[in-house]
């Protein structure tokens, strides 16, 4: 995979910690023949969908690193998600550790690499590249108006997202080297419902029975 990241042209850079997430989309034509593999690297935290389906159950892509040295990417077999004719890739990228906005002992909130969310992707069929991240993608920064790894996100469903897409642009590549990530992914394994709740002097306490 070539190290070529894209970004949103008009991303608000005056207060990165409170800036919105960025969405990218790309339509392309494919056949059902061949094996399709997708390599994906998001800085900071991204999710990728192919024809409306997540490419994998993995959460919090891509894994945290010292971004001056290592940029982790993951490869997925997406053959089953390809359809004959027109297809669409859709990506949303938020701050994650790449643009941490909360003070922590790791001091990521003042790291030298901090910057706007960006993504690098390559889709190959039988080893031949069919789609990569370049200026042919469209970008939008509109609906998830706030996002931080430890304090959730604010999503404004009143905002129309069908319009105002603009051409993405090449982002100056981070200094780190792309490396294939072979570690076990983070996935959701169980959902817990509260068995009781009560109010304390500091707020509500939920008991999940664990």
QUIPEVEN-V371296 format. One record per residue. OMEGA is omega as a letter, one per 30 degrees, with the letter a starting at -180 (999 if undefined). NEAR is the number of other ideal C-beta (glycine too) atoms within 12 Angstrom. D_CENTER is the distance of its C-alpha to the mean C-alpha in whole Angstrom. Layout:
# QUIPEVEN-V371296
[[OMEGA	NEAR	D_CENTER] [OMEGA	NEAR	D_CENTER]]
This chain:
# QUIPEVEN-V371296
[[l	28	17] [l	20	18] [l	27	16] [a	30	15] [l	45	12] [a	43	12] [l	37	12] [a	37	13] [a	24	17] [a	20	18] [a	31	16] [a	20	18] [a	18	18] [l	9	21] [a	15	20] [a	30	16] [a	30	16] [a	22	17] [a	33	15] [l	35	12] [a	41	9] [l	50	8] [l	37	9] [l	45	10] [a	34	12] [l	36	15] [a	20	18] [a	27	20] [a	16	23] [l	31	24] [l	17	26] [a	16	26] [l	11	28] [l	18	26] [a	21	24] [l	34	20] [a	31	18] [l	42	14] [a	38	13] [l	43	9] [l	46	8] [l	45	5] [f	48	7] [a	44	7] [a	37	4] [l	43	1] [a	34	4] [a	43	7] [l	26	10] [a	34	13] [l	25	16] [a	14	15] [l	20	14] [a	26	11] [a	34	12] [l	27	12] [a	16	13] [l	26	11] [l	21	9] [l	29	8] [g	43	6] [a	44	7] [a	32	11] [l	30	12] [l	28	15] [a	21	17] [l	34	15] [a	18	19] [a	15	20] [l	22	17] [a	37	13] [l	38	13] [a	35	12] [a	36	12] [a	31	14] [l	31	15] [a	20	18] [a	34	17] [a	23	21] [a	16	21] [a	26	19] [l	32	20] [l	21	23] [l	11	26] [a	13	26] [l	14	23] [l	30	19] [l	26	16] [l	41	12] [a	31	10] [l	44	6] [a	35	5] [l	46	3] [a	43	6] [a	42	9] [l	43	9] [a	33	12] [l	46	11] [a	39	12] [a	32	14] [a	27	17] [a	22	19] [l	14	22] [a	17	22] [l	8	24] [l	15	22] [l	14	22] [a	28	18] [l	23	19] [a	16	21] [a	25	20] [a	16	20] [a	31	17] [a	28	15] [a	31	14] [l	38	12] [a	45	8] [a	45	8] [l	51	7] [a	42	10] [l	49	11] [l	34	14] [a	38	16] [l	26	19] [a	25	22] [l	15	25] [l	14	24] [a	15	24] [l	21	21] [a	26	21] [l	38	17] [l	30	16] [l	42	13] [a	26	16] [l	19	18] [l	21	18] [l	37	15] [a	30	15] [a	40	13] [l	31	13] [a	34	13] [a	28	15] [l	24	15] [a	29	13] [l	23	15] [l	24	14] [l	36	12] [a	31	13] [a	27	12] [a	20	16] [l	17	17] [a	14	15] [l	23	14] [a	19	16] [a	18	16] [a	16	18] [l	11	19] [a	10	22] [l	18	20] [a	12	21] [a	24	18] [a	12	20] [l	10	21] [l	18	20] [l	24	18] [a	23	18] [l	21	18] [l	37	15] [a	25	17] [l	24	17] [l	31	15] [a	15	18] [l	24	16] [a	36	16] [a	19	19] [l	25	18] [l	19	18] [l	30	16] [l	23	17] [a	20	17] [a	26	16] [a	11	18] [l	16	18] [a	11	18] [l	23	14] [l	19	14] [l	13	15] [a	13	17] [a	10	20] [l	8	22] [a	7	23] [l	12	25] [l	12	27] [l	14	29] [l	12	33] [l	12	34] [l	14	34] [a	13	36] [l	10	36] [l	10	37] [a	7	38] [a	7	34] [a	9	33] [l	12	32] [l	14	32] [l	16	30] [l	14	32] [l	13	29] [a	10	32] [999	9	31]]
